[in-house]
Amino acid sequence: MIAKMNKKISFRFVKTTEFRVAVFAFMVLLVGTLGYFSFEETSGDILTRLGNSFWWAIVTMGTVGYGDFTANTFWGRVVGVFVILFGVGFISLLSGGVASYFVERKIREAKGLETVKFKNHIVLCGWNADGKNILKYLAEHEKETKDVVIICQLDENEATELLSIYKKSINLKFVKGDHTHEHTLKRGSVHDASVILIIPDSSAEGDFSKADEKTILATLAIKTLNPKVKTYAELLNSSNIPHLLRANIDDFFVRGDFSSYILSNFAIYQGVSQTLKSLTETLGEKGLISLQILPNLAEKNFSGLSSYFREKRGAILIGIAREEKELGLEGILSPDTSAIDDFIKRKFTEAEKGFYESKQKVNVILNPSDSFKVNAGDYAIIIDGEIDAKL
């Protein structure tokens, strides 16, 4: 299939004006080289004569005129006039075609019609008013989030404005289209992405009437293209949680979960709601973050690690995040392959289900005991730096 597409693209290029101009320019170069070789270069070995002739033809076509080789015979000058008249014209047409190609590509890129060629990047699927806050946060952490792609049906003017705002902080690209369609996701290089964020989309309908439906369909399409990519989503309605779980989402939250908790704390606990607000509003250089624990800090207990973060960066350690494998069929089936085991494996492979392989899940232990042992590769959940929570 790919070979057929490449053939179509190649044949289409052969039919373009740029290709024909390039062929004519090459023919002029060839005629100029052979003409100068025949009428002007008459001494020396054949390779030197051909090299001098080729150099003369290129310099003449480019109207550089170094003067190191000149036509002295009548027919040599006729060849020179031919090369100047036709060569310069074809070179001008060719350079104009190349320039127009790059201009057109830039316009297509601004409209979100080009394919993005990123790897290990972050993809933001869908768009709403919170999208700007997400980009702002990613821009504040540009060392960790260098390449970002937005896939949605945002207006071209708004997309252009976003690209101009964040062009200095992150390498931001825009892909216009429905993020539930595989061909659109492929243009955003979802198959090579490291993290996918899906937010309720209002860029097409102008409202959230089909937001959760699109989130679920997008998750299914993403996991089909890249089953191992970390995918996180926001839902509007908690009744859609089972559907999202069946789509094999890595993690999610329901809009309103945190806001209702903060609101209720206004009435119950003094200062808790303000603290939570401060944490969520200062997620720039300071706030709630996670840092991977390096081998030199491994085997420390929670108390020792807490003291380390407090002394080194004035941070408060509140928990440990640890990746653990969930049991899959590979852990259930016997190591000695039997006909039944082979049959089960084959059926799950044919169904393209991920149950055969063990899956990674993140287990968070908040405020463990002081003697809790920390391993290399765990993540420390910390409140970084000073945060002013006005009580």
GUDOKOL-816606 format. One line per 8 residues: number of its first residue (from 1); for each residue x, y, z of N, C-alpha, C. Coordinates in steps of 0.2 Angstrom, whole numbers, plus 2048, in hexadecimal, padded with zeros to 3 digits. Layout:
BEGIN
NUM> X Y Z X Y Z X Y Z | ...
This chain:
BEGIN
1> 804 7FA 800 800 800 800 804 806 800 | 809 806 805 80E 80C 805 812 80D 7FF | 814 807 7FC 818 807 7F5 814 80A 7F0 | 80D 809 7F0 809 80C 7EA 808 813 7EB | 807 815 7F2 807 81C 7F3 80D 820 7F1 | 813 81D 7F2 819 820 7F0 81A 821 7E9 | 817 81C 7E5 817 81C 7DE 813 822 7DB | 80D 822 7DE 808 828 7DC 80B 82E 7DD
9> 80F 82F 7E3 812 836 7E5 817 837 7E0 | 81B 832 7DF 821 833 7DA 81E 835 7D3 | 819 831 7D1 817 833 7CA 814 83A 7CA | 810 83C 7CF 80D 843 7D0 813 848 7CF | 819 847 7D3 81E 84B 7D2 821 84C 7CB | 821 846 7C8 824 846 7C1 820 84B 7BC | 819 84B 7BE 815 84F 7BA 815 857 7BB | 818 859 7C1 818 860 7C3 81D 864 7BE
17> 81B 86B 7BE 81F 86F 7BB 826 870 7BD | 827 86F 7C4 82E 870 7C7 832 86A 7C4 | 830 864 7C4 834 85F 7C1 836 860 7BA | 831 862 7B6 833 863 7AF 838 869 7AE | 838 86E 7B2 83D 873 7B2 843 871 7B4 | 844 86C 7B9 84A 869 7BC 84D 865 7B6 | 849 861 7B2 84B 85D 7AD 84E 862 7A7 | 84B 867 7A5 84D 86C 7A0 854 86F 7A3
25> 854 871 7A9 85A 874 7AC 860 86F 7AB | 85F 869 7AD 864 864 7AC 866 863 7A5 | 862 863 7A1 863 862 799 868 868 797 | 866 86E 799 86A 874 797 871 873 79A | 872 871 7A1 878 870 7A4 87C 86A 7A0 | 879 865 79E 87C 860 79A 87F 862 793 | 87A 866 790 87C 869 789 882 86E 78A | 882 872 78F 887 877 790 88E 873 792
33> 88E 86E 796 894 86A 798 897 867 791 | 892 863 78E 895 860 788 897 865 782 | 894 86B 782 896 870 77D 89C 873 77E | 89E 875 784 8A4 878 786 8A9 872 786 | 8A8 86C 788 8AD 867 787 8AF 866 780 | 8AA 866 77B 8AC 865 774 8B0 86B 771 | 8AE 871 773 8B1 877 76F 8B6 87A 773 | 8B6 87A 779 8BB 87E 77D 8C1 87A 780
41> 8BF 874 783 8C4 870 787 8C7 86B 782 | 8CD 86C 780 8D0 868 77B 8D6 865 77D | 8D9 867 783 8DF 864 786 8DE 861 78D | 8E2 85C 78F 8E2 859 795 8DE 853 795 | 8DE 84F 79B 8DA 849 79B 8D3 84A 79B | 8CF 845 799 8C8 846 798 8C4 848 79F | 8C6 845 7A4 8C2 847 7AB 8C3 84E 7AD | 8C9 851 7AC 8CA 858 7AD 8C6 85C 7A8
49> 8C6 85A 7A2 8C2 85E 79D 8BB 85E 79F | 8B8 858 7A1 8B1 858 7A2 8B0 85C 7A9 | 8B4 85B 7AE 8B3 85F 7B4 8B3 867 7B3 | 8B8 869 7AE 8B8 870 7AD 8B2 872 7A9 | 8B0 86E 7A4 8AA 870 7A0 8A3 870 7A5 | 8A3 86B 7A9 89D 86B 7AE 89D 871 7B2 | 8A3 873 7B5 8A4 879 7B9 8A2 880 7B5 | 8A4 880 7AF 8A2 886 7AB 89B 886 7AA
57> 898 881 7A8 890 881 7A7 88C 883 7AD | 88F 880 7B3 88B 882 7B9 88C 88A 7BB | 892 88C 7BA 894 893 7BC 890 898 7B7 | 88F 896 7B0 88C 89A 7AB 884 89A 7AD | 881 894 7AE 87A 894 7B0 879 898 7B6 | 87D 898 7BB 87C 89C 7C1 87E 8A3 7C0 | 880 8A5 7BA 882 8AC 7B8 887 8AF 7BE | 88B 8AA 7C0 890 8AC 7C5 896 8B0 7C2
65> 899 8AD 7BD 89E 8B0 7B9 8A4 8B1 7BC | 8A7 8AB 7BF 8AE 8AC 7C2 8B3 8AE 7BD | 8B3 8AB 7B7 8B8 8AD 7B2 8BE 8A8 7B1 | 8BD 8A3 7B6 8C3 89E 7B5 8C3 89A 7AF | 8BD 899 7AC 8BC 896 7A6 8B7 89A 7A1 | 8BA 89B 79B 8B6 89F 796 8B5 89C 790 | 8B0 89E 78C 8B0 89B 785 8B3 8A0 780 | 8B8 89D 77C 8BC 8A1 778 8BA 8A0 770
73> 8B8 89A 76F 8B6 898 768 8AF 89B 767 | 8AD 89B 760 8A7 89D 75E 8A1 899 760 | 8A2 892 75F 89D 88D 761 89C 88D 769 | 8A2 88E 76C 8A2 88E 774 89E 893 776 | 89E 899 773 89A 89F 775 893 89E 774 | 892 89B 76E 88B 899 76D 888 895 772 | 88C 890 774 889 88B 77A 888 88F 780 | 88D 894 781 88C 899 787 886 89D 787
81> 884 8A0 781 87E 8A4 780 878 89F 782 | 878 899 77F 873 894 780 872 893 788 | 877 891 78B 877 890 792 874 896 796 | 877 89C 795 875 8A2 798 86D 8A3 797 | 86B 8A3 791 864 8A4 790 85F 89F 793 | 860 899 792 85C 894 794 85D 892 79B | 863 891 79D 865 88F 7A4 863 893 7A9 | 864 89A 7A8 862 89F 7AD 85B 89F 7AE
89> 857 89E 7A8 850 89E 7A9 84D 898 7AC | 850 892 7AB 84D 88C 7AE 84F 88C 7B6 | 855 88F 7B7 857 88F 7BE 853 894 7C2 | 851 89A 7BF 84C 89E 7C2 846 89B 7C4 | 843 897 7BF 83D 894 7C0 83D 88F 7C5 | 843 88B 7C5 844 886 7CA 844 889 7D1 | 848 88E 7D2 848 891 7D9 842 894 7DB | 83E 897 7D6 837 899 7D8 833 894 7DA
97> 833 88E 7D7 82F 888 7D8 830 886 7DF | 837 885 7E1 839 883 7E7 837 888 7ED | 837 88E 7EC 835 893 7F0 82E 893 7F2 | 82A 892 7EC 823 892 7ED 821 88C 7F1 | 824 886 7F0 823 880 7F3 823 881 7FB | 829 884 7FD 82A 885 804 825 88A 807 | 823 88F 803 81E 894 805 817 891 806 | 815 88C 801 80F 889 801 80F 884 807
105> 815 881 808 815 87C 80E 814 880 815 | 817 886 815 816 88A 81B 80F 88C 81C | 80C 88D 817 804 88F 817 800 889 819 | 802 883 816 7FE 87D 818 800 87B 820 | 806 87D 822 807 87B 829 803 880 82E | 803 886 82C 7FF 88B 830 7F7 889 830 | 7F5 886 82B 7EE 884 82A 7ED 87D 82E | 7F2 879 830 7F2 873 833 7F1 86D 82E
113> 7F3 86E 828 7F2 869 823 7F8 865 822 | 7FE 866 825 804 863 824 805 85D 829 | 809 858 827 80A 852 82C 810 854 830 | 80F 853 836 814 855 83B 819 84F 83C | 820 850 83C 825 84B 83C 828 84C 843 | 825 84B 849 828 84B 84F 829 844 852 | 82D 843 857 82D 83D 85B 82E 83F 862 | 82B 83A 866 82B 83B 86E 828 842 870
121> 823 844 86C 820 84B 86E 819 84A 871 | 816 84F 873 810 850 877 80B 852 872 | 805 84E 872 7FF 850 86D 7F9 852 872 | 7F7 858 870 7F1 85A 873 7EB 859 86E | 7E6 855 870 7E0 853 86C 7DA 857 86E | 7D7 85B 86A 7D1 85F 86C 7D3 866 86E | 7CE 86A 86F 7CF 871 871 7C9 874 874 | 7CB 877 87A 7C6 87C 87D 7CA 881 881
129> 7C6 885 885 7C9 88B 888 7CF 889 88D | 7CF 883 88F 7D5 880 893 7DB 87F 88F | 7DA 87E 889 7E0 87D 884 7E6 881 885 | 7E4 888 886 7EA 88D 887 7ED 88C 88D | 7EA 88A 893 7ED 889 899 7F2 883 899 | 7F0 87E 895 7F4 878 894 7FA 87A 890 | 7FA 87E 88B 7FF 880 887 804 884 88B | 801 889 88F 805 88D 893 809 889 898
137> 806 884 89B 80A 880 8A0 80F 87C 89C | 80E 879 896 813 876 893 819 87A 891 | 817 880 88F 81C 885 88D 821 887 893 | 81E 887 899 822 889 89F 827 883 8A0 | 825 87D 89E 82A 877 89F 82D 875 898 | 82F 87A 894 831 878 88D 837 873 88D | 83B 872 892 840 86D 892 83E 866 892 | 838 865 895 835 85E 895 830 85E 88F
145> 82D 863 88D 828 863 888 82A 867 882 | 82F 865 87E 832 869 879 82D 869 872 | 82B 863 870 826 863 86A 81F 861 86C | 81B 865 86A 813 865 86C 80F 865 865 | 80A 861 864 806 861 85F 7FF 862 861 | 7FB 867 85E 7F4 867 860 7F0 864 85A | 7EB 860 85B 7E7 85D 856 7E0 85F 858 | 7DD 863 854 7D6 865 855 7D3 869 84F
153> 7CD 86B 84F 7CA 86F 849 7CA 876 84B | 7CF 879 84E 7D0 880 850 7D0 884 84A | 7CD 88A 84A 7CD 88F 845 7D5 891 843 | 7D6 892 83D 7DD 893 83B 7E0 899 83E | 7DC 89F 83F 7DF 8A5 842 7E1 8A4 849 | 7DC 8A0 84D 7DE 89E 854 7E4 89A 854 | 7E5 895 84F 7EB 891 84F 7F1 895 84E | 7F1 899 849 7F6 89D 847 7F9 8A2 84D
161> 7F4 8A4 851 7F5 8A8 857 7F9 8A4 85C | 7F6 89E 85D 7F9 899 862 801 898 860 | 802 896 85A 808 895 857 80D 89A 858 | 80B 8A1 857 80F 8A6 858 811 8A8 85F | 80C 8A6 864 80D 8A8 86B 812 8A3 86E | 812 89D 86C 816 898 86F 81C 895 86B | 81E 899 865 823 897 861 82A 897 864 | 82B 89C 869 831 89D 86C 832 898 872
169> 82D 895 875 82E 891 87B 82D 889 879 | 829 887 875 828 880 873 827 880 86B | 829 87A 869 828 879 862 821 876 860 | 81D 87B 85F 816 87A 85F 813 879 858 | 810 873 856 80D 872 84F 805 871 850 | 802 873 84B 7FB 873 84A 7F8 86E 845 | 7F4 869 846 7F1 865 841 7EA 865 842 | 7E7 868 83C 7E0 869 83C 7DC 863 83A
177> 7D7 861 83E 7D3 85B 83C 7D0 858 842 | 7CC 853 841 7C8 84F 846 7CD 84A 849 | 7CE 84B 850 7D3 847 853 7D0 840 855 | 7CA 83E 852 7C8 837 853 7C9 833 84D | 7CC 836 848 7CE 833 841 7D5 831 841 | 7D6 82B 83F 7DD 828 83F 7E2 82C 83B | 7DF 82E 835 7E4 832 830 7E6 839 833 | 7E1 83C 836 7E3 842 83A 7E8 841 83F
185> 7E7 83C 843 7EC 83A 848 7F3 839 845 | 7F3 835 840 7F9 834 83D 7FD 83A 83A | 7F9 83F 838 7FD 845 836 800 849 83C | 7FD 847 842 800 84A 848 806 845 84B | 808 840 848 80D 83B 84A 80B 838 850 | 805 836 852 803 833 858 807 82D 859 | 808 829 854 80C 823 854 813 824 857 | 815 82A 857 81C 82B 85A 81C 82F 860
193> 816 831 862 815 835 868 817 832 86F | 819 836 874 81A 833 87A 814 834 87F | 810 839 87E 80B 83A 883 805 83D 87E | 7FF 83B 880 7F9 83E 87C 7F4 841 882 | 7F2 847 881 7ED 84A 885 7E7 84B 881 | 7E1 849 884 7DB 84A 880 7D6 84E 885 | 7D4 854 883 7D0 858 886 7C9 859 883 | 7C3 85A 886 7BD 85B 883 7BD 860 87D
201> 7BB 85E 878 7BC 862 872 7B6 866 870 | 7B7 86D 86F 7B1 871 86D 7B3 875 867 | 7B9 873 863 7BB 877 85E 7B7 876 857 | 7B3 871 857 7AF 86F 851 7A8 872 852 | 7A5 86F 857 79E 870 858 79D 877 85B | 7A2 879 85F 7A1 87F 863 79E 87E 86A | 79D 878 86B 79A 876 872 79D 86F 873 | 79B 86D 879 79E 866 87C 799 860 87B
209> 794 861 876 78F 85C 875 791 855 874 | 797 855 870 79A 84E 86E 7A1 84D 871 | 7A2 851 876 7A9 851 879 7AC 84A 87B | 7A8 847 880 7AA 841 883 7AA 83B 87D | 7A5 83C 879 7A5 837 873 7AB 837 86F | 7AD 83D 86E 7B4 83E 86A 7BA 83C 86E | 7BA 83D 874 7BF 83B 878 7C0 834 878 | 7BB 830 879 7BB 829 879 7BD 826 872
217> 7BA 829 86D 7BC 827 866 7C4 828 865 | 7C6 82E 867 7CD 830 866 7D2 82B 86A | 7D0 829 870 7D4 825 873 7D4 81E 870 | 7CF 81C 86D 7CF 815 86A 7D4 816 863 | 7D3 81B 860 7D7 81C 85A 7DF 81D 85C | 7E0 820 861 7E7 821 863 7EA 81B 865 | 7E6 817 869 7E9 811 86C 7EA 80B 866 | 7E6 80C 861 7E7 808 85B 7ED 80A 857
225> 7EF 810 857 7F5 812 853 7FB 811 858 | 7FB 813 85E 800 812 863 7FE 810 869 | 7FE 809 86A 7FB 806 870 7FF 808 877 | 805 809 876 809 80B 87C 80A 812 87E | 807 816 87A 808 81D 87C 803 81F 882 | 806 823 886 803 825 88C 7FD 82A 88A | 7F7 828 88C 7F1 82C 88A 7ED 82F 890 | 7EC 835 890 7E8 838 896 7E2 83C 893
233> 7DD 83C 897 7D7 83F 894 7D3 842 899 | 7CF 847 897 7CA 84A 89C 7C3 849 899 | 7BE 847 89E 7B7 845 89C 7B3 84B 89F | 7AD 84C 89C 7A8 850 89F 7A3 84D 8A3 | 7A2 846 8A1 79C 843 8A4 79F 83C 8A7 | 79E 83B 8AE 7A1 835 8B1 79E 82F 8AE | 798 82F 8AB 795 829 8A9 798 826 8A3 | 79D 82A 8A0 7A1 827 89A 7A7 824 89C
241> 7A9 824 8A3 7AF 821 8A5 7B0 819 8A3 | 7AB 815 8A3 7AC 80E 8A1 7AE 80E 89A | 7AB 812 895 7AD 812 88E 7B4 814 88D | 7B6 819 891 7BD 81B 890 7C2 816 893 | 7C0 812 898 7C4 80D 89B 7C5 807 896 | 7BF 806 892 7C0 801 88D 7C4 803 887 | 7C5 809 886 7C9 80C 881 7D1 80B 883 | 7D2 809 889 7D9 808 88B 7DD 80E 88D
249> 7D9 813 890 7DC 81A 892 7E1 818 898 | 7E6 81C 898 7EB 81B 89D 7E9 81F 8A4 | 7E6 825 8A3 7E3 828 8A9 7DF 82E 8A7 | 7DA 830 8AB 7D5 835 8A9 7D3 838 8AF | 7CF 83E 8AE 7CC 841 8B4 7C5 844 8B1 | 7C0 845 8B5 7BA 847 8B3 7BA 84F 8B5 | 7B8 853 8B1 7B7 85A 8B2 7B2 85B 8B8 | 7B5 85F 8BD 7B0 861 8C2 7B2 85D 8C8
257> 7B6 858 8C8 7B9 854 8CD 7BC 858 8D2 | 7C1 85C 8D0 7C5 860 8D4 7C2 866 8D6 | 7BE 869 8D2 7BB 870 8D3 7B6 86F 8D9 | 7B2 869 8D8 7AD 868 8DE 7B0 867 8E4 | 7B6 863 8E4 7BA 862 8EB 7BC 869 8EE | 7BF 86D 8E9 7C1 873 8EC 7BB 878 8EF | 7B6 878 8EB 7B0 87C 8ED 7AD 879 8F4 | 7AD 873 8F5 7AA 870 8FB 7AF 871 901
265> 7B5 872 900 7BA 874 905 7BA 87B 907 | 7B7 87F 903 7B5 886 906 7B1 886 90C | 7AC 881 90C 7A8 881 912 7AA 87C 917 | 7AF 878 916 7B1 873 91B 7B7 874 91F | 7BD 875 91B 7C4 875 91E 7C7 87C 91C | 7C9 880 921 7CC 886 920 7D3 885 91D | 7D4 889 917 7DA 889 914 7DC 883 90F | 7D8 87E 90F 7D9 878 90A 7D8 87A 903
273> 7D2 87D 902 7D0 87F 8FB 7D5 884 8F8 | 7D7 889 8FC 7DC 88E 8FA 7E3 88B 8F8 | 7E5 886 8FC 7EB 882 8FB 7EA 87E 8F4 | 7E5 87B 8F3 7E4 877 8ED 7E4 87C 8E7 | 7E0 882 8E8 7E0 887 8E2 7E7 889 8E1 | 7EB 88B 8E6 7F2 88D 8E5 7F6 888 8E1 | 7F5 882 8E3 7F9 87C 8DF 7F7 87C 8D8 | 7F1 87D 8D6 7EF 87C 8CF 7F0 882 8CB
281> 7F1 888 8CF 7F2 88E 8CB 7F9 890 8CB | 7FE 88C 8CE 805 88E 8CE 809 888 8CB | 806 885 8C6 809 87F 8C3 80E 881 8BD | 812 886 8BE 817 888 8BA 81D 885 8BC | 822 88A 8BF 828 887 8C1 827 884 8C8 | 822 886 8CC 820 883 8D2 81A 880 8D2 | 819 87B 8D7 812 878 8D7 813 871 8D8 | 80E 86D 8D7 80E 866 8D8 811 862 8D2
289> 817 85F 8D3 81B 85C 8CD 81D 855 8CF | 820 851 8CA 823 84B 8CC 82A 84B 8C9 | 82F 848 8CC 836 847 8CA 838 840 8CB | 83B 83D 8C6 83D 836 8C6 843 836 8CB | 843 830 8CF 848 82F 8D4 84E 82C 8D0 | 854 82F 8D1 85A 82C 8CE 85D 827 8D2 | 861 822 8CF 864 81D 8D3 868 81F 8D9 | 86B 825 8D9 86F 827 8DF 86A 829 8E5
297> 864 829 8E4 85F 82B 8E9 85B 824 8EB | 85C 81F 8E7 858 819 8E8 85A 816 8EF | 855 812 8F2 856 80E 8F8 856 813 8FE | 854 81A 8FD 853 81E 902 84C 81D 905 | 84B 81E 90B 844 81D 90E 840 824 90C | 83A 824 90D 836 82A 90C 838 830 910 | 83A 82F 916 83C 834 91B 842 837 918 | 847 833 916 84E 836 913 84D 83A 90D
305> 849 837 908 847 83A 902 844 841 903 | 83F 841 908 83C 847 90A 840 84D 90C | 845 84B 910 84A 850 913 84F 852 90D | 850 84D 908 855 84F 903 851 855 8FE | 84B 854 8FD 847 859 8F8 846 85F 8FC | 845 85F 903 844 865 906 84B 869 907 | 851 866 907 857 869 908 859 86C 901 | 858 868 8FC 85B 869 8F5 857 86E 8F1
313> 850 86E 8F2 84C 873 8EE 846 876 8F1 | 846 875 8F8 841 878 8FC 83A 875 8FA | 83A 86E 8F8 834 86B 8F6 831 866 8FC | 82B 865 8FB 827 861 900 825 85A 8FC | 828 855 8FF 827 84E 8FC 820 84C 8FF | 81B 84A 8FA 815 848 8FD 813 841 8FB | 817 83E 8F6 815 837 8F4 81A 834 8EF | 819 82E 8ED 81D 82A 8E8 819 827 8E3
321> 81A 828 8DD 817 825 8D7 81B 81F 8D5 | 818 81A 8D4 81C 814 8D2 819 810 8CC | 81C 80F 8C7 819 80B 8C1 819 804 8C3 | 814 800 8C2 813 7F9 8C4 810 7F6 8BE | 812 7EF 8BD 80F 7EC 8B7 808 7E8 8BA | 803 7E9 8B6 7FD 7E5 8B7 7FE 7DE 8B4 | 7FB 7DA 8B7 7FB 7D3 8B4 7F8 7D2 8AE | 7FB 7CF 8A9 7F8 7CE 8A2 7F8 7C6 8A1
329> 7F6 7C4 89B 7F6 7BD 89A 7FD 7BA 89A | 802 7BE 898 809 7BB 898 80B 7B9 89F | 808 7BC 8A4 809 7BA 8AB 805 7B4 8AE | 7FF 7B3 8AA 7FB 7AD 8AC 7FC 7A7 8A8 | 7FE 7A7 8A2 7FF 7A1 89E 806 79E 8A0 | 806 798 8A0 80C 794 8A2 812 795 89E | 818 795 8A0 81E 796 89C 81F 791 897 | 81D 78B 899 81D 785 894 818 786 88F
337> 819 788 889 814 789 884 810 783 882 | 809 783 883 805 77E 881 801 780 87B | 7FD 77B 879 7F8 77C 873 7F3 781 875 | 7F1 781 87B 7EB 785 87E 7EE 78C 87F | 7F4 78D 882 7F7 793 882 7F8 797 87C | 7FB 793 877 7FC 796 870 7F5 798 86D | 7F0 794 86E 7E9 796 86B 7E7 79D 86E | 7E8 79D 875 7E6 7A3 879 7E9 7A9 876
345> 7F0 7A9 876 7F4 7AE 874 7F3 7B0 86C | 7F2 7AB 868 7F0 7AD 861 7E9 7B0 860 | 7E4 7AE 864 7DE 7B2 864 7DE 7B9 866 | 7E2 7BA 86C 7E2 7C1 86E 7E6 7C5 869 | 7EB 7C2 866 7EF 7C6 861 7EB 7C8 85B | 7E7 7C3 859 7E3 7C4 853 7DD 7C9 854 | 7DB 7CA 85B 7D6 7CF 85D 7D9 7D5 85E | 7E0 7D6 85E 7E4 7DC 85F 7E2 7DF 866
353> 7E2 7DA 86B 7E0 7DC 872 7E7 7DD 875 | 7E7 7E1 87A 7ED 7E2 87E 7EE 7DE 884 | 7E9 7D9 885 7E9 7D5 88B 7EF 7D1 88C | 7F2 7CF 887 7F7 7CA 887 7FD 7CD 88B | 7FF 7D3 88A 805 7D6 88D 803 7D9 893 | 808 7D9 898 807 7DD 89E 807 7E4 89D | 803 7E8 8A1 802 7EF 8A0 805 7F3 8A6 | 808 7F9 8A4 80B 7FD 8AA 805 801 8AD
361> 805 802 8B3 800 806 8B7 804 80A 8BC | 802 810 8BD 805 814 8C2 802 814 8C9 | 805 812 8CE 803 812 8D5 805 817 8D9 | 801 81C 8DC 803 821 8E0 802 820 8E7 | 808 820 8EB 807 820 8F2 808 826 8F5 | 803 829 8F8 803 830 8FB 805 82F 902 | 80A 833 905 80C 834 90C 80D 82D 90F | 811 829 90C 813 822 90F 817 823 916
369> 818 81D 919 81C 81E 91F 823 820 91E | 826 822 923 82D 825 923 832 81F 920 | 830 819 922 835 814 920 834 811 919 | 82F 814 915 82D 811 90F 833 812 90A | 835 80C 907 83B 80C 903 83A 80F 8FC | 83E 813 8F9 83D 816 8F2 842 812 8EE | 840 811 8E7 844 80D 8E2 846 812 8DD | 84B 811 8D9 84D 815 8D4 848 814 8CE
377> 846 819 8CB 841 819 8C6 83A 81B 8C8 | 839 81B 8CF 833 81E 8D2 833 825 8D1 | 82D 828 8D2 82C 830 8D1 82A 833 8D8 | 82E 838 8D9 82C 83C 8DF 827 841 8DE | 821 841 8E1 81C 846 8E1 81E 84B 8E6 | 81F 851 8E3 821 857 8E8 81D 85D 8E6 | 81D 861 8EC 81B 868 8EB 821 86C 8EB | 822 86F 8E5 829 872 8E4 829 879 8E5
385> 82E 87B 8E9 82F 882 8EB 82A 885 8EF | 82A 88C 8F0 825 88F 8F4 81F 891 8F0 | 819 890 8F3 813 891 8F0 80F 895 8F6 | 80D 89B 8F4 809 8A0 8F8 802 89E 8F8 | 7FF 89A 8FD 7F8 899 8FD 7F5 89E 903 | 7F2 8A3 900 7EF 8A8 905 7E9 8A5 908 | 7EA 8A5 90F 7E4 8A2 913 7DF 8A7 915
